Amino acid sequence: MNDLLAWLRRRGYAEPTIRSYLKAAGPICRWLQRRLGRALRGLSQRDLRAAYAHFRRRRVEQAAACRSFGHFLTEHQLIRPEKPEPPSHTERQIGLFGDHLREVHGLALQTVLGHQRRLRAFFQSLKLEERPSAIPTLTLDRIEALLRHSAQTNNRFSMQHIVASLRAFLQQQHAAGCCVSHCTNTLTRLRFIAWSSCRVPRRGSRLSRCSIPSIVPPGQSS
């Protein structure tokens, strides 16, 4: 207990927070003992995550204590850190896309993260985890249907960025030799689809064709 107290203080926890965590240690320990037995044999990060989920719905301070206790036990090698799970097919594609944007186009980190976030939402609509072959077999009709669905909850400004991210991804896939068929025509049509799929504006507002931004620097073909 003294080691835990010293660790919390070194981490800069306020004294009221430390007292709250010490008070939470009893209920947390009893819950873990019901799960693992009195000796807490085999205690792991998974057990502490389960304790966090249990107490989060009841007492926020006890849930927060679970997180801190997990960090303390891991740093002092009292429990083994879990091996990270291998990335999903979606996350592998997102990672490769981010590498491409940084290394080939030299985009800033925040710009890359924005493209990755929008592409992740597109992959979810595509159900990529269930159908890993969805990207090589992607057709223009399928892209158009997904964009029109997306346009129901996004304004024209947001759709510009969604299409720019999708165009960038299709360009990367085309360069890697695994893009959808008729890639050039698809990239061209995306500009029109983004405009035409947006909802009709309110009466009295101006309807002007938007310009879909491209991430490709000047002088490079899109």
C-alpha positions in Angstrom: 0.0 0.0 0.0 2.9 2.4 0.8 4.3 1.8 -2.7 0.9 2.7 -4.2 0.7 5.8 -2.1 4.2 6.9 -3.2 3.4 6.2 -6.8 0.2 8.2 -6.8 1.9 11.2 -5.2 4.8 11.0 -7.7 2.2 11.1 -10.5 0.8 14.3 -9.0 -2.5 13.0 -7.8 -4.3 15.4 -5.4 -4.7 14.2 -1.8 -8.5 14.0 -2.0 -8.2 11.9 -5.1 -5.7 9.6 -3.4 -8.0 9.1 -0.4 -10.9 8.4 -2.8 -8.8 5.7 -4.6 -7.7 4.1 -1.3 -11.3 4.0 -0.2 -12.2 2.4 -3.6 -9.5 -0.3 -3.2 -11.7 -2.4 -0.9 -14.7 -2.8 -3.2 -12.5 -3.3 -6.2 -10.5 -6.0 -4.5 -13.6 -7.8 -3.3 -15.2 -7.7 -6.8 -12.0 -9.2 -8.3 -11.8 -11.9 -5.6 -15.3 -13.0 -6.6 -14.1 -13.2 -10.1 -10.7 -14.8 -9.6 -10.6 -16.2 -6.1 -9.2 -14.9 -2.8 -5.6 -15.0 -3.9 -6.3 -13.1 -7.2 -4.3 -15.6 -9.0 -3.9 -14.8 -12.7 -4.9 -11.2 -12.4 -4.6 -9.5 -15.8 -5.4 -6.2 -17.5 -8.5 -7.9 -18.9 -9.8 -8.4 -15.3 -9.1 -4.7 -14.5 -11.0 -3.6 -17.6 -13.9 -5.8 -16.6 -13.8 -4.1 -13.1 -13.7 -0.7 -14.8 -16.8 -1.5 -16.9 -18.6 -2.8 -13.8 -17.9 0.2 -11.6 -18.3 2.8 -14.3 -22.1 2.2 -14.3 -22.2 2.6 -10.5 -19.3 4.7 -9.0 -17.2 6.8 -11.3 -14.4 7.3 -8.8 -14.0 3.5 -8.3 -13.9 3.0 -12.1 -11.1 5.7 -12.3 -9.3 3.9 -9.5 -9.3 0.7 -11.6 -7.4 2.5 -14.4 -4.8 3.9 -12.0 -4.3 0.5 -10.2 -3.8 -1.1 -13.6 -1.1 1.3 -14.5 0.6 0.9 -11.1 0.6 -2.9 -11.3 1.9 -2.9 -14.9 4.7 -0.5 -14.1 5.8 -2.6 -11.1 5.6 -5.8 -13.2 3.0 -7.2 -10.8 0.8 -8.2 -13.8 1.9 -8.9 -17.3 1.1 -6.3 -20.0 -1.2 -7.7 -22.5 0.0 -8.3 -26.0 -1.6 -5.9 -28.4 -4.2 -7.5 -30.6 -3.3 -7.6 -34.3 -5.0 -4.7 -36.3 -8.2 -5.4 -38.1 -8.3 -5.4 -41.9 -9.9 -2.0 -41.7 -7.1 -0.6 -39.5 -4.4 -2.1 -41.8 -5.9 -0.3 -44.8 -6.3 2.9 -42.8 -2.6 2.7 -41.7 -1.3 2.1 -45.2 -3.4 5.0 -46.4 -2.0 7.3 -43.8 1.6 6.2 -44.7 0.8 7.0 -48.4 -0.5 10.5 -47.5 2.5 11.4 -45.4 5.3 9.8 -47.5 4.0 10.5 -51.1 2.0 13.7 -50.6 3.8 15.1 -47.5 0.5 16.0 -45.7 0.5 17.2 -42.1 -0.5 14.9 -39.3 -3.8 16.6 -38.6 -4.8 16.5 -42.3 -3.9 12.8 -42.5 -6.0 12.1 -39.4 -9.0 13.8 -41.0 -8.7 11.7 -44.2 -8.3 8.5 -42.1 -11.4 9.4 -40.0 -13.6 9.9 -43.0 -12.3 6.8 -44.8 -13.0 4.7 -41.6 -16.6 5.8 -41.7 -16.7 4.8 -45.4 -15.3 1.4 -44.6 -17.9 0.9 -41.9 -20.6 1.6 -44.5 -18.9 -0.8 -46.8 -18.8 -3.5 -44.1 -15.2 -4.1 -44.9 -14.5 -6.5 -41.9 -17.2 -8.8 -43.2 -16.2 -8.5 -46.8 -12.4 -8.0 -47.2 -12.8 -8.3 -51.0 -15.1 -5.3 -51.1 -12.3 -2.9 -52.1 -11.0 -4.7 -55.2 -14.5 -5.3 -56.4 -15.8 -1.9 -55.6 -17.9 -0.4 -58.4 -19.0 3.1 -59.2 -22.6 2.3 -58.6 -21.7 1.0 -55.1 -19.7 4.2 -54.4 -22.5 6.4 -55.6 -25.0 4.6 -53.4 -22.8 4.9 -50.3 -22.2 8.6 -51.0 -25.9 9.3 -51.4 -26.6 7.6 -48.1 -23.9 9.7 -46.5 -25.3 12.8 -47.9 -28.5 12.3 -45.9 -26.5 13.2 -42.7 -23.8 15.5 -44.1 -24.0 19.0 -45.6 -22.3 19.9 -48.9 -19.2 21.2 -47.1 -18.7 17.9 -45.3 -19.4 15.9 -48.5 -16.5 17.8 -50.3 -14.1 16.5 -47.7 -15.6 13.0 -47.7 -15.2 12.7 -51.5 -11.6 14.2 -51.3 -10.6 11.5 -48.9 -12.3 8.8 -51.0 -10.5 10.1 -54.2 -7.2 10.0 -52.4 -7.8 6.4 -51.3 -8.8 5.3 -54.8 -5.7 7.0 -56.2 -3.5 5.1 -53.7 -5.3 1.8 -54.5 -4.8 2.4 -58.2 -1.1 3.1 -57.7 -0.8 -0.2 -55.8 -2.5 -2.1 -58.6 -5.6 -3.1 -56.7 -8.1 -0.4 -57.5 -11.6 -0.7 -58.7 -12.2 -1.0 -62.4 -12.3 2.1 -64.6 -10.5 4.1 -61.9 -10.0 7.3 -64.0 -13.7 7.5 -64.8 -14.6 6.8 -61.2 -12.4 9.7 -59.9 -14.0 12.0 -62.4 -17.5 11.0 -61.6 -17.0 11.5 -57.9 -16.9 15.2 -58.3 -20.4 15.3 -59.8 -21.8 12.6 -57.4 -20.8 14.7 -54.4 -22.7 17.7 -55.7 -25.8 15.9 -57.0 -26.2 13.6 -54.0 -26.4 16.5 -51.5 -29.8 17.4 -50.2 -31.8 20.2 -51.9 -31.1 23.5 -50.1 -33.8 25.5 -48.4 -35.9 27.9 -50.5 -34.2 31.1 -51.1 -30.6 29.8 -50.7 -28.2 29.7 -53.7 -27.5 26.4 -55.4 -24.0 26.5 -56.6 -21.8 23.6 -57.8 -19.2 22.9 -55.2 -15.5 22.4 -56.0 -14.3 19.1 -54.6 -10.8 19.6 -53.2 -8.1 17.2 -54.3 -5.1 16.3 -52.2 -2.9 15.8 -55.2 -0.3 18.6 -55.4 -0.2 20.8 -58.5 1.5 19.2 -61.5 0.4 15.6 -60.5 -2.3 13.8 -62.4 -5.5 12.9 -60.5 
